[in-house]
Amino acid sequence: MPRPEQTTLVNQVFDRIFDLLVSGEIPLGGIVNEAALAERFSVSRGPVREAVKQFQGRGLVIKEPYLKARVVELSVSDMVEIFQLREAVEGMSVRLATQNMTEAALDALLADFSQPRPDTAEVLDVHVRIAEGSGNKRIRALLCDELYYLLRLYRARSGDMPGRRENAHAEHWQILRAMKTRDADLAESLMRAHILRATHSLQELLAEETTALAMKTKGDAE
């Protein structure tokens, strides 16, 4: 059993590595260099190694025998399937939350949403809070545990499209207002449309990156 301070250090290293993934400093498919990260964070290799194991367990990093760890790089079709699953599950999540959350909980969510904060944290907080308020433990486990970091990573990527973050903020506000008025049908419809737009943004971004890489490869070969 790890010592509490060791566990805390591993968690801190995990969070710092994940920040590098979200920012794109370690790109999708990029190598996770444990030695370089340990030096960068001024820690031993142990906490970095344990953090990388946690990423493997969450499906964010793959590490084959005798090869360096790499960030997962899902295909466009893989991501579309995951976002389609997300659309269905989060649609039901917001429907249940609209029906089950107390007035006090809804007011708190609206108040927290209105507070200035970094875009990524804001998006994450809203979706997680809704899942937690759904009252469905399986939905909560799927969105707040099993797919949590993968969705957070690709959610950040879909927000890279110009204007997407501003639009997402407005869409979240509309969803929360529908929840406040207890209109479960509208809340679900708005949530599904919101995630569908995020899916399209991600598809466009990945397509642009694929095209840019192909052009670079062609240019290097000439």
Secondary structure per residue as TSV (DSSP state, phi and psi in degrees):
chain	resnum	aa	ss	phi	psi
A	1	M	-	360.0	123.0
A	2	P	-	-63.9	148.3
A	3	R	-	-66.6	149.5
A	4	P	H	-53.5	-42.1
A	5	E	H	-67.6	-32.7
A	6	Q	H	-67.3	-43.9
A	7	T	H	-59.6	-42.4
A	8	T	H	-62.4	-41.8
A	9	L	H	-64.6	-41.8
A	10	V	H	-61.0	-43.1
A	11	N	H	-62.9	-39.2
A	12	Q	H	-65.2	-42.7
A	13	V	H	-65.3	-41.0
A	14	F	H	-56.5	-48.8
A	15	D	H	-62.6	-39.0
A	16	R	H	-69.9	-37.8
A	17	I	H	-66.6	-40.9
A	18	F	H	-64.1	-35.3
A	19	D	H	-59.8	-36.7
A	20	L	H	-68.0	-33.3
A	21	L	H	-70.2	-45.8
A	22	V	H	-63.8	-39.5
A	23	S	H	-74.4	-16.9
A	24	G	T	89.3	1.0
A	25	E	S	-62.4	-38.5
A	26	I	S	-103.3	106.0
A	27	P	-	-76.2	166.0
A	28	L	T	-58.3	130.4
A	29	G	T	83.8	-3.9
A	30	G	-	-77.2	158.0
A	31	I	B	-77.6	137.6
A	32	V	-	-99.3	99.3
A	33	N	-	-87.1	102.9
A	34	E	H	-62.8	-41.4
A	35	A	H	-64.2	-44.2
A	36	A	H	-66.1	-38.5
A	37	L	H	-68.6	-39.5
A	38	A	H	-61.4	-41.7
A	39	E	H	-67.3	-40.5
A	40	R	H	-63.8	-40.7
A	41	F	H	-90.4	-1.0
A	42	S	T	57.9	47.2
A	43	V	-	-132.0	170.2
A	44	S	-	-77.2	171.9
A	45	R	H	-67.8	-27.2
A	46	G	H	-55.0	-56.4
A	47	P	H	-60.0	-36.6
A	48	V	H	-66.2	-43.2
A	49	R	H	-61.6	-42.6
A	50	E	H	-66.8	-37.8
A	51	A	H	-64.4	-41.1
A	52	V	H	-63.4	-37.1
A	53	K	H	-61.9	-37.9
A	54	Q	H	-64.7	-39.2
A	55	F	H	-64.0	-38.2
A	56	Q	H	-62.5	-43.7
A	57	G	H	-63.4	-26.2
A	58	R	T	-95.3	5.3
A	59	G	T	76.2	16.7
A	60	L	S	-96.0	-20.7
A	61	V	E	-131.5	139.4
A	62	I	E	-115.7	141.3
A	63	K	-	-142.0	106.3
A	64	E	-	-90.7	155.4
A	65	P	T	-53.2	132.8
A	66	Y	T	68.4	9.3
A	67	L	S	-120.9	155.7
A	68	K	-	-73.5	153.8
A	69	A	-	-67.3	140.8
A	70	R	E	-131.4	148.1
A	71	V	E	-68.7	138.9
A	72	V	-	-60.3	145.1
A	73	E	-	-134.2	92.1
A	74	L	-	-78.3	150.1
A	75	S	-	-71.5	165.7
A	76	V	H	-58.6	-42.4
A	77	S	H	-65.0	-37.3
A	78	D	H	-60.7	-47.3
A	79	M	H	-67.8	-36.9
A	80	V	H	-61.9	-41.2
A	81	E	H	-63.9	-41.2
A	82	I	H	-65.7	-41.7
A	83	F	H	-70.9	-30.1
A	84	Q	H	-64.9	-41.2
A	85	L	H	-62.5	-43.3
A	86	R	H	-61.6	-41.5
A	87	E	H	-58.2	-45.6
A	88	A	H	-67.8	-46.3
A	89	V	H	-70.0	-43.0
A	90	E	H	-73.1	-25.1
A	91	G	H	-63.2	-45.8
A	92	M	H	-69.6	-35.7
A	93	S	H	-58.5	-48.4
A	94	V	H	-71.5	-31.2
A	95	R	H	-61.7	-48.4
A	96	L	H	-67.1	-40.2
A	97	A	H	-63.9	-38.4
A	98	T	H	-61.7	-36.1
A	99	Q	H	-81.9	-30.8
A	100	N	H	-105.9	-25.4
A	101	M	S	-68.9	143.5
A	102	T	-	-74.3	163.4
A	103	E	H	-60.0	-39.2
A	104	A	H	-63.7	-40.9
A	105	A	H	-67.3	-40.1
A	106	L	H	-65.8	-42.2
A	107	D	H	-62.2	-40.4
A	108	A	H	-64.9	-40.2
A	109	L	H	-64.9	-43.9
A	110	L	H	-63.3	-40.8
A	111	A	H	-65.9	-43.0
A	112	D	H	-65.5	-38.1
A	113	F	H	-64.5	-32.1
A	114	S	H	-75.4	-14.0
A	115	Q	S	-76.8	137.1
A	116	P	-	-61.7	135.6
A	117	R	-	-162.3	164.1
A	118	P	-	-58.4	144.0
A	119	D	H	-55.4	-46.7
A	120	T	H	-61.8	-44.0
A	121	A	H	-63.6	-38.1
A	122	E	H	-63.1	-47.6
A	123	V	H	-61.2	-46.2
A	124	L	H	-61.6	-45.6
A	125	D	H	-60.5	-44.6
A	126	V	H	-61.6	-49.7
A	127	H	H	-66.2	-39.3
A	128	V	H	-68.5	-43.6
A	129	R	H	-62.6	-38.1
A	130	I	H	-65.9	-44.1
A	131	A	H	-60.8	-42.1
A	132	E	H	-64.9	-32.9
A	133	G	H	-83.5	-5.6
A	134	S	T	-68.3	-28.6
A	135	G	-	82.1	1.4
A	136	N	-	-104.7	111.6
A	137	K	H	-67.0	-28.4
A	138	R	H	-74.4	-39.3
A	139	I	H	-63.4	-43.1
A	140	R	H	-62.3	-42.8
A	141	A	H	-63.6	-40.1
A	142	L	I	-68.0	-47.4
A	143	L	I	-85.8	-24.7
A	144	C	I	-106.7	-1.8
A	145	D	I	-138.0	-68.0
A	146	E	I	-61.7	-45.8
A	147	L	S	-106.4	4.3
A	148	Y	H	-52.5	-59.4
A	149	Y	H	-73.6	-35.3
A	150	L	H	-63.6	-44.8
A	151	L	H	-66.1	-38.1
A	152	R	H	-63.8	-40.7
A	153	L	H	-64.3	-49.7
A	154	Y	H	-77.5	-23.2
A	155	R	H	-65.3	-40.4
A	156	A	H	-64.4	-38.0
A	157	R	H	-66.0	-42.8
A	158	S	H	-64.9	-25.0
A	159	G	T	-79.4	-3.5
A	160	D	T	-74.1	-17.5
A	161	M	S	-67.1	137.7
A	162	P	T	-52.5	128.3
A	163	G	T	82.3	-7.6
A	164	R	H	-67.0	-40.0
A	165	R	H	-64.6	-42.5
A	166	E	H	-63.8	-42.8
A	167	N	H	-64.7	-39.9
A	168	A	H	-62.4	-38.6
A	169	H	H	-60.0	-46.4
A	170	A	H	-64.4	-39.4
A	171	E	H	-65.0	-40.4
A	172	H	H	-63.0	-40.9
A	173	W	H	-61.7	-42.4
A	174	Q	H	-63.0	-41.0
A	175	I	H	-61.8	-46.4
A	176	L	H	-65.5	-36.4
A	177	R	H	-66.3	-39.1
A	178	A	H	-63.9	-38.8
A	179	M	H	-63.7	-41.8
A	180	K	H	-61.7	-35.7
A	181	T	T	-86.1	3.6
A	182	R	T	63.3	32.3
A	183	D	-	-95.8	87.7
A	184	A	H	-65.0	-37.6
A	185	D	H	-62.6	-46.1
A	186	L	H	-66.9	-42.9
A	187	A	H	-59.8	-43.4
A	188	E	H	-65.9	-43.3
A	189	S	H	-61.3	-43.5
A	190	L	H	-66.4	-39.7
A	191	M	H	-64.9	-44.3
A	192	R	H	-62.3	-42.2
A	193	A	H	-65.3	-39.1
A	194	H	H	-60.6	-46.8
A	195	I	H	-72.7	-32.7
A	196	L	H	-62.9	-40.7
A	197	R	H	-64.6	-39.6
A	198	A	H	-63.5	-37.4
A	199	T	H	-62.3	-46.4
A	200	H	H	-63.0	-39.9
A	201	S	H	-62.7	-42.0
A	202	L	H	-65.9	-41.8
A	203	Q	H	-60.0	-44.3
A	204	E	H	-63.7	-42.3
A	205	L	H	-63.7	-46.6
A	206	L	H	-66.0	-36.4
A	207	A	H	-65.2	-40.9
A	208	E	H	-64.0	-42.1
A	209	E	H	-65.4	-39.0
A	210	T	H	-64.6	-42.8
A	211	T	H	-63.9	-44.3
A	212	A	H	-62.8	-40.4
A	213	L	H	-66.7	-40.1
A	214	A	H	-64.0	-40.7
A	215	M	H	-67.0	-38.6
A	216	K	H	-66.1	-43.5
A	217	T	H	-61.3	-41.6
A	218	K	H	-65.4	-41.3
A	219	G	H	-65.3	-37.8
A	220	D	H	-67.8	-30.2
A	221	A	H	-78.3	-22.3
A	222	E	-	-82.7	360.0
